[in-house]
């Protein structure tokens, strides 16, 4: 029994020595600020589309802002710059719609050499597919509960 405890202590010491120091507070602050900056950018795009020369209705401006942010994320992923930004921004780029666009575009780009069907088509939803399925199922269940107890 003593040998097991001693091995466990040695193992924990090795893990602590090999593991990098976690900078949770600093990384959380970076994620908060970068995610907030991304949201401010989206709001600025919406404001420019709805109030300036474009003069779109607010709902249309919001929809076009989502399209612009998704396109920008896919382009940044295609050029290989999204990972560099995400490395600095931590989770700040994961939560908004841009993170979802990256999650779909990155596997599609990575497996493009396997063809359009088995590569891009099949691998594109490896990460994002479960999110779509569970999101759809949850919305159906919530809708049923709302309908039944309304």
HELIX and SHEET records of a PDB file:
HELIX    1   1 UNK A    2  UNK A   18  1                                  17    
HELIX    2   2 UNK A   24  UNK A   51  1                                  28    
HELIX    3   3 UNK A   58  UNK A   79  1                                  22    
HELIX    4   4 UNK A   82  UNK A   89  1                                   8    
HELIX    5   5 UNK A   90  UNK A   93  5                                   4    
HELIX    6   6 UNK A   97  UNK A  110  1                                  14    
HELIX    7   7 UNK A  112  UNK A  114  5                                   3    
HELIX    8   8 UNK A  116  UNK A  121  3                                   6    
HELIX    9   9 UNK A  122  UNK A  123  1                                   2    
HELIX   10  10 UNK A  128  UNK A  149  1                                  22    
END                                                                             
